[in-house]
Amino acid sequence: MIFFGVSNKKILILALFFILLAPSAVRAVNSGDSVNFYIDSNYDSSARSQTTATLVKTTSNIYFYVEKKWLDSQMPAKQNEILLNLDSLSSEFSNRIYPTLTSVFGSEWKPGVDGDAKITILFHPMKEGTGGYFRSADEYLKLQISDSNEREMLYLPISQIDNPEIKVFLAHELAHLITFNQKDKIFDVQEEVWLNEARADYSSNILGYDTSYSGSNLQKRAQTFLEKPTDSLTEWQESKYDYGVVSLFTHYLIDHYGIDILVDSLKSKLTGINSINYALKRNGVKEDFSQIFTNWTITSVVNDCSLDIKYCYLNANLKNLRLNSTLNFLPLVGNSAI
């Protein structure tokens, strides 16, 4: 490109400016390399905002990093065990999690902010009860957000690195990564948290992880729902009770009206309840969100298909789930009374 009437100094400044704005080239990385990462202090077990991690495994679509301090403290036998666990997880991701969820919801931003199609997964110590997280900040250049890691990235708890159920957490966070692309990048809108979490939590069911009910994510959500069914559906407080309510509602919604409700609401410029109503109408459903929510609240108490098909869960694992009949109502927002 030729610039007319521009000094060499200005050309150099412009060139540097565009280089800084351009996505980073695909990086050459080797096992054993250490990288400093920004992390979320709200989830880190020591409330840190940064950590150093070691690259322990690279596949065709993943970089696996483990916090260096923790990894170095492990005996060689434990380190080898970790690598074997990551072999299993990477196989599950490549052969099941990634192709299944992207075929349903669409792709993450690819090759993304860093120009690298691989997804980075970082294991670091997290607060008890944290199953992982996704930072949308990482999807921006440092010029835009200073603590961006400038890559498509997911964070998982190091305490669960040898737990077979880590695949459920990974699927959940991948759904968030996909949602960022499908909503934020494509439509320049941010999904409401409750619906973002609804899709992510339902991913375990899409993948068949909830088929065996005992010990499943669905069973845990059902138990949590029974503990506090009065928790709001749409007011997200980042508590375990939020997940219980949103999970049970989502299962009712999809079992009755189909997965396309989640998909079409995602692939819309609308968000939250408005996007659900759009998807319902698009799929020829006469009821709107409000009517379905009411039917679900009744279902949560009676759960009896003989009364009407709309007053029961269709998932066989939920056929015996009922709340105490003294419950007055389940709130869309705020708290209810019992």
C-alpha positions in Angstrom: 0.0 0.0 0.0 1.3 3.5 -0.9 0.6 6.5 1.3 0.7 9.8 -0.6 1.7 13.0 1.1 2.5 11.3 4.4 5.9 11.5 6.2 7.9 8.4 6.9 7.4 9.0 10.6 3.6 9.0 10.3 3.7 5.9 8.1 5.7 4.1 10.8 3.2 5.2 13.5 0.3 4.1 11.4 1.9 0.7 10.7 2.6 0.1 14.4 -1.0 1.1 15.2 -2.4 -1.5 12.8 0.0 -4.1 14.0 -1.2 -3.6 17.6 -4.8 -3.8 16.6 -4.4 -6.9 14.5 -5.0 -10.3 16.2 -1.8 -12.0 17.3 -0.3 -14.6 15.0 -0.6 -18.3 16.0 2.0 -18.8 18.7 4.6 -21.5 18.7 4.3 -23.2 22.2 6.0 -26.2 23.6 5.2 -28.4 26.6 6.9 -27.1 29.7 6.5 -23.4 28.7 5.3 -21.2 31.4 2.9 -18.3 30.8 1.6 -15.6 33.1 -2.2 -15.4 33.0 -4.8 -13.1 34.4 -7.5 -14.9 36.5 -10.7 -13.9 38.2 -10.0 -13.0 41.9 -13.7 -13.7 42.7 -13.2 -17.4 42.0 -9.5 -18.0 42.8 -9.0 -19.7 46.1 -6.6 -17.0 47.3 -8.4 -14.1 45.6 -5.4 -13.5 43.2 -5.8 -11.8 39.9 -2.7 -13.4 38.2 -1.0 -16.7 38.2 1.8 -18.5 36.3 0.9 -21.8 34.6 2.8 -24.5 32.7 1.7 -25.9 29.4 1.4 -29.6 30.0 -0.4 -30.9 26.9 -1.3 -29.7 23.4 -3.9 -31.3 21.1 -5.3 -30.3 17.7 -7.8 -28.0 19.5 -6.6 -27.4 23.1 -3.8 -26.0 25.1 -3.8 -27.5 28.6 -2.2 -25.3 31.3 -1.8 -26.2 35.0 -0.8 -23.7 37.6 3.0 -24.0 37.9 3.3 -23.7 41.7 0.7 -26.4 42.3 2.1 -28.7 39.5 5.7 -28.4 40.8 4.5 -29.4 44.3 3.2 -32.8 43.0 5.2 -36.0 43.0 6.2 -37.3 39.6 3.7 -40.2 39.9 0.9 -37.6 40.4 2.1 -35.5 37.5 1.9 -38.6 35.3 -1.5 -39.3 36.5 -2.6 -35.8 35.7 -1.3 -36.2 32.1 -3.3 -39.5 31.8 -6.4 -37.7 33.0 -5.9 -34.9 30.5 -5.5 -37.5 27.7 -9.0 -38.8 28.6 -10.5 -35.3 28.9 -9.0 -34.2 25.6 -10.4 -37.2 23.9 -13.8 -36.6 25.3 -13.6 -33.0 24.3 -12.5 -33.7 20.7 -14.8 -36.6 20.0 -17.9 -35.7 22.0 -18.2 -32.4 23.8 -16.9 -30.0 21.0 -18.6 -31.6 18.0 -21.9 -32.1 19.8 -22.3 -28.6 21.3 -21.0 -26.7 18.2 -23.4 -28.7 16.0 -26.3 -27.6 18.3 -25.4 -24.0 19.2 -22.8 -23.0 16.7 -19.1 -22.3 17.0 -17.0 -20.2 19.3 -15.2 -17.2 17.7 -12.7 -19.0 15.5 -9.8 -18.5 15.0 -10.6 -15.7 17.4 -8.8 -12.8 19.0 -5.4 -14.5 18.8 -5.7 -16.0 15.3 -5.3 -19.4 16.9 -8.1 -22.0 16.5 -7.0 -23.8 19.7 -8.8 -23.2 23.0 -6.7 -22.6 26.1 -7.8 -24.4 29.3 -6.2 -23.3 32.5 -6.5 -25.3 35.8 -5.9 -23.3 38.9 -7.0 -23.5 42.6 -10.6 -22.1 43.0 -12.9 -21.5 45.8 -14.9 -24.5 47.0 -18.0 -25.1 45.0 -16.7 -23.3 41.9 -17.0 -25.5 38.8 -15.1 -23.2 36.4 -15.6 -19.9 34.6 -15.2 -18.0 31.4 -13.9 -14.5 31.1 -15.3 -12.5 28.2 -12.4 -10.0 28.8 -10.0 -12.5 27.2 -11.9 -12.1 23.9 -10.6 -8.5 23.5 -7.2 -7.0 22.8 -5.2 -5.6 25.7 -5.6 -2.2 24.1 -9.3 -2.6 24.8 -9.1 -4.5 28.1 -5.8 -4.4 29.9 -6.2 -7.7 31.8 -7.2 -9.7 28.7 -5.3 -12.9 28.1 -6.1 -12.4 24.4 -7.2 -15.9 23.6 -10.3 -18.1 23.6 -9.9 -19.4 27.1 -11.7 -21.5 29.8 -10.8 -21.9 33.5 -11.3 -25.1 35.5 -10.8 -26.0 39.2 -7.5 -27.8 39.8 -9.1 -29.7 42.6 -11.2 -31.5 40.0 -8.5 -32.3 37.6 -8.7 -36.0 38.4 -12.5 -36.1 38.8 -14.2 -37.9 35.8 -17.0 -35.3 36.2 -14.7 -32.6 35.0 -16.1 -33.2 31.6 -19.4 -31.7 32.8 -17.7 -28.5 33.9 -15.7 -28.3 30.6 -18.9 -28.6 28.6 -20.6 -25.9 30.7 -17.8 -23.4 30.1 -17.5 -24.2 26.4 -21.2 -23.3 26.1 -20.4 -19.9 27.6 -17.6 -19.4 25.1 -19.9 -20.3 22.2 -22.6 -17.9 23.6 -20.1 -15.0 23.5 -19.6 -15.5 19.8 -23.2 -16.1 18.9 -24.5 -13.1 20.9 -21.7 -10.6 21.7 -19.7 -10.9 18.5 -22.5 -11.6 15.9 -25.2 -9.4 17.3 -23.3 -7.1 19.6 -25.6 -7.8 22.5 -24.9 -9.5 25.9 -27.1 -12.4 26.9 -28.9 -12.2 30.2 -27.0 -14.2 32.8 -29.9 -16.6 33.7 -30.4 -17.7 30.1 -26.7 -17.9 29.4 -26.4 -20.2 32.4 -29.5 -22.1 31.3 -27.9 -23.1 28.0 -24.6 -23.9 29.6 -26.2 -26.1 32.3 -28.3 -27.9 29.9 -25.2 -28.9 27.9 -24.7 -31.9 30.2 -28.1 -33.2 29.2 -27.4 -32.7 25.5 -24.2 -34.7 25.9 -26.1 -37.6 27.6 -24.3 -37.1 30.9 -27.6 -36.9 32.8 -29.0 -40.2 31.4 -27.7 -42.0 34.4 -29.4 -40.0 37.1 -27.5 -41.0 40.2 -24.7 -38.5 40.9 -25.5 -36.6 37.7 -25.6 -32.8 37.3 -29.3 -33.0 37.0 -29.7 -34.9 40.2 -27.6 -32.3 42.0 -29.6 -29.4 40.5 -32.9 -31.1 41.5 -31.8 -31.5 45.1 -30.7 -27.9 45.2 -34.0 -26.8 43.7 -35.9 -28.7 46.4 -33.8 -26.9 49.1 -34.9 -23.5 47.9 -37.5 -23.5 45.1 -38.4 -19.9 46.0 -35.2 -18.6 44.4 -35.8 -16.2 41.5 -35.4 -17.6 38.0 -34.2 -14.4 36.3 -32.4 -12.5 39.1 -29.0 -14.1 39.1 -27.1 -13.9 42.4 -24.4 -16.5 41.6 -25.7 -19.0 44.2 -26.2 -22.7 43.9 -29.9 -22.1 44.2 -29.9 -20.0 41.0 -28.6 -23.1 39.2 -31.3 -25.4 40.7 -34.2 -23.2 39.6 -32.8 -22.4 36.1 -31.9 -26.1 35.5 -35.4 -27.4 36.4 -37.2 -24.7 34.3 -34.9 -25.4 31.3 -35.6 -29.1 31.4 -39.3 -28.5 31.5 -39.1 -26.0 28.7 -37.0 -28.1 26.4 -38.8 -31.4 27.1 -42.1 -29.8 26.2 -41.1 -27.5 23.3 -37.8 -28.8 22.0 -34.1 -27.8 21.9 -34.8 -25.3 19.1 -36.1 -22.9 21.7 -32.6 -22.7 23.2 -31.0 -22.6 19.8 -33.2 -20.0 18.1 -33.2 -17.8 21.2 -29.4 -17.9 21.0 -29.3 -17.0 17.3 -31.4 -13.9 17.8 -30.5 -10.3 18.5 -32.9 -10.4 21.3 -32.0 -11.5 24.9 -33.6 -13.1 27.9 -37.4 -13.5 28.0 -37.8 -11.6 24.7 -35.6 -14.1 22.9 -37.5 -17.0 24.3 -40.8 -15.6 23.1 -39.2 -15.0 19.7 -38.1 -18.7 19.6 -41.5 -19.9 20.8 -43.3 -18.0 18.1 -40.7 -19.1 15.4 -41.4 -22.7 16.3 -45.2 -22.3 16.2 -45.8 -22.5 19.9 -49.0 -20.8 21.0 -47.9 -20.2 24.6 -45.6 -17.4 25.6 -42.9 -17.4 28.3 -45.3 -16.2 31.0 -47.8 -19.0 30.3 -45.1 -21.6 30.2 -43.6 -20.3 33.5 -47.0 -20.6 35.1 -47.4 -24.1 33.9 -44.0 -25.0 35.2 -44.8 -23.6 38.7 -47.9 -25.9 38.8 -45.8 -28.8 37.5 -43.4 -28.3 40.3 -46.1 -28.9 42.8 -48.4 -31.6 41.2 -46.1 -33.2 38.5 -48.9 -35.3 37.2 -49.4 -36.0 33.5 -52.9 -37.4 34.1 -54.1 -33.9 35.0 -52.7 -32.5 31.8 -49.5 -33.1 29.8 -48.4 -29.5 30.5 -48.5 -30.2 34.3 -45.7 -32.7 34.5 -42.0 -33.2 33.7 -41.5 -35.4 30.7 -38.0 -36.5 31.8 -38.3 -39.9 33.4 -35.6 -38.9 36.0 -37.9 -36.1 37.2 -41.2 -38.0 37.3 -41.3 -38.1 41.2 -40.1 -34.6 41.8 -42.7 -32.6 43.7 -42.6 -29.6 46.0 -44.5 -29.3 49.3 -48.1 -28.4 48.4 -48.0 -25.5 50.8 -45.8 -23.5 48.4 -47.7 -20.4 47.3 -45.8 -19.6 44.1 -42.4 -19.7 42.5 -41.1 -16.2 41.6 -40.0 -15.0 38.3 -38.1 -12.4 40.2 -37.6 -11.7 43.8 -38.6 -14.0 46.6 -41.8 -15.8 47.3 -43.5 -16.9 50.5 -44.2 -20.4 51.8 
